[in-house]
Each structure stands twice: as C-alpha cells, then as structure tokens.
Amino acid sequence: MVSRVIPVDPFDLVIFGGTGDLARRKILPGLFRRFCSGQMPAEARIIGAARSDLDADGYRTMVADAIAEFGGKTLAECGQLPAFLEALDYVMIDARGDQGWAELKTKIRANVITAYYFSVGPGLFGDIAKRLNSWDIADADSRIVVEKPFGRDLASAKELNASLAAEFDETQIYRIDHYLGKETVQNLMAIRFGNLLFEPLWNAQYIDHIQISVAESVGVGGRGAYYDKSGAMRDMVQNHLMQLLCLIAMEPPSKFDPDAVRDEKLKVIRALQPVAPHEMVRGQYGPDGDDPSYREDAGDARSFTESYVALKTQIANWRWSGVPFYLRTGKRLKARTSEIAVVFKELPHSIFEESGDQTQNVLAIQLQPNEGITLDVTIKEPGPGGMRLAHVPLDMTFAETLGDDAEEAPDAYERLIMDVIRGNQTLFMRGDEVEAAWAWTDPIIESWVDRHDVPKVYEPGSTGPEDALALLHRDGRKWRDLAP
Ligand code: NAP
C-alpha cells in the first residue's frame, strides 16, 4: 500500500512545559517524526516555553539530545534534524507571573493556526489559559491541549473545566488521552462501524463478557510519592480504561464526527452501574528480593493506595443488559500488556464429535507492546485424519497487507497533535465526558475510604491478588493470560 501523508497547514505550536519530561520523551520526538514524514510543513514553528534559563539555541540543543535519546530509529534514517531544529524557538516564561508573555506575543504569527500545549501540572492550566487571553495572545481559532490528570475527583474536574471554559470555548479545548491516539483503538472503530459483520453480534445475545486489561511489569519507582496521591483507579481506570470501554460499548454514531462520537461515549458512561464492594479488588505489590514493595516505593509504610485494581461493572441499556465488563490494571505484574477482549458466547450445540476444547470466539484488541487485532476462530485441522478442530487467531490488522505503513504508523502523541492542528476533536475527551467518568469513579473511591479498605498484597511478577481471580471464577469465567 502506498503511504499517503497529507501535510497539515502551517502552525505555531507553543509547548508550555517544553523542557519537561513529557515534552522531551513524547511530544518533541513525535513532532520530529511528523516532520520527517513530510506531515509537518517547513513553515511550522514550535516554541518551547518554561522557566529554565535557555535561549533558542540552548533549547535546540536540549531538543536534539531528547530526540537522540527518545527518537528511535527515525533520527538515524531521516537526516532532517537540522531543518527541524530551525523550526524551534524558546521563551523563558513564568506561568504564574508576568515574565515572558510579552515576548511570546511577538513570536506568534498572524494567519497561521495557533495551538498551546499545556504540558505542565494541572495546577497551572487556569493560570496559562487566563494569561493567553489577558495578554491577547490567543484568538477564537486557537486551540489548547491539556494533559492528564484532569482532576482527582468530580469537584476538581469541574473546577478545571470552569477555569478553561472561562477563557476558551469547548470547541477549542483538546483533552488528551493518548490511548485514543493508538492505531488499534481507531482500527477498533473501523472494524465495528466499517463492517456489517460484527454489528449484529455486538450485543448481549452473542457476547458473553468483555475484559479490559492494562498491565505493567514495572513498579512506580521514583514516581512513588506522586503516584501514591492517585492510585490505579484515578491514574488508569477513570481515563484510559473508561475510554476503551466507551469505544467498545457505544452505539454507532450517526457520523464520524467529534460530537456525534462523544455523545455516544457519554451515554455509555452515564449508563455504567455503580460497583458493589464484592465486585472490586484492590492490591499493592509486595517486595521481591531486593526490589522494594509498593509501600517502600511510595515512601509510606501505611499507604492504602492501590497499585492494582480489578472490578466488574455493567452497562444498563438494552444492548448490554447482563453482560459483565471486567476491568483490571496494575503495576509490577507478570507482563507489560494492554488488551481488550470481546469474548463471544459458546456454541449452542456442537455437531462435531471431536471438537476438542470448546472455545469461544474472542476478538482480542492488543494495544501494547504490539498493536494488533485478532479474532479466534475454529477451523478444521489441516490434513487427513478425520474432522479434528483447531482454534486459530485470525490476524485482523493485516500488517503484511499494509506493509511499511503498518510499521511506520505514527505514535499516539504525534497523531493526536496533528489532529489538534487539523481541528479534529474526535479523539479528545469532552468536558462532560470527563465529569461523567469522575461521577462514576468518586463513589467507588469514597467507599474504600469509608470502609478503610486495605489493599491485598500481591506477588510482583504475578497476575495480581488472588481475589481478582475469584472475581471471575465466581461467574464461571477466567481472566485471559497476561501474555506480552
Ligand atoms: P515535568 O517533567 O515536571 O515538567 C513540567 C514542566 O513545566 C517543565 O518544563 C517546567 O519547566 C514547567 N514549569 C513548571 N512550573 C512552571 C511555571 N510556573 N511556569 C512555566 N513553566 C513551568 O512534568 P511532565 O512529566 O513533563 O508532565 C507534564 C504534564 O503532563 C503533567 O500534567 C503530567 O501529569 C502530564 N503527563 C506526563 C506524562 C509523562 O510521561 N511525563 C504522561 C502523561 C501525562 P521549568 O522548570 O523550566 O519551568
């Protein structure tokens, strides 16, 4: 297949927090890859903005180092680093003061798209939004991009939304959930809504249950003190797992348009049932030889924050009535893997005598480490010897058909940034979606606090606490293997 890269229009992108970890690891290497692919036009400008005492050349050196460290093989093959660095500029700015804003204003060009990426802690979102307007830097066509975490509960999310809404229209606000930028997540929508095949089966009559697993093999490490203030429910379930659940469960939107898609996602979140105490399990990883336990990593020997959570929820509507959605995520588990599995019901009757293990069809959407979609189907084992059945995964990503295009698919961040420039909000969370997600999450977290729930200790390198296995066993089901 021939690659089709359509350049975006010229833009000025200001990265507040342009010296930070996220900018160096993801945003800038991602932009460089878009530059190499020809999607970022030569007229585009990227302006780093932070308090660090740098000039434009100092910033270019910092970015070149970041690309060397995090840019992967693109750097070696592209040969366009000097041209990319030319597109960079830097402003020393204080988000909470007056320094740098007048200078930033002089650097923003008229007649190009302007986007402001808030790659800073959420405590600065309101300050930056306010100053962009009071210094008359942004206009009605400007876009702002905000990072997670978007609040730590419903009240703080509302506050953040209000501080942004006071300065910008919702159509200008791009709330990033990088899971939505993954190729496979978008492919999931193509498979669901671009084929007739699945829709008739996509309901409680044919689907037994759905599992969403996001497992990490590493612990919280140096981020322990920060992580301890959130935990797996706030850090992963409220945003990433919730977004994946929405895409699996939503009704077909009338068109592939930002609000049509987001309206349907919102309906799913609002139809989510509360989770009863016996339907959730929390855990903390224990020590592993010399490796510290969660509590040691968090620096709090009495921490009650979970590094693992598993739960069962249901969606109260006609399509999903009675279909359990099992969600789990955790750190220091057996493997680093993220998967959505749609497990279909068993055959009502098998006509084959030697059918082997009765398996169910499973549509498995793998998000990491390798992106891909497989459909487990039953076929005849090839060759003579009668009718023996085999169960094989059918590759639905067709990496071979797509060839290099599949391999060089953009990373989630760069894809989302290009969507910001194109003005396409489909893969970004709307304010009401985020609030609805917190409205579902808050009572769960509050119930843990009220009950003084103590997370179960689990063995590092395992699949999580034993109780999480029981969550499915009770229903006559089991978790899928956490295979990378
Ligand atoms: P970080 O490494 O601490 O960087 C923060 C940035 O903000 C730095 O560039 C810092 O630069 C700048 N900054 C801080 N105070 C400032 C002020 N008063 N005025 C202007 N600039 C200021 O944080 P990060 O890891 O990059 O994270 C940034 C955001 O992305 C956070 O909201 C985080 O939750 C989110 N996020 C990060 C990741 C990740 O992998 N890192 C993943 C998902 C979401 P100076 O010190 O030079 O001012």
Residues whose N, C-alpha, C, O or C-beta is under 5 A from the ligand:
A	BS01	NAP	G17 G18 T19 G20 D21 L22 A23 A49 A50 R51 S52 I93 D94 A95 R96 S119 V120 G121 P122 E147 K148 P149
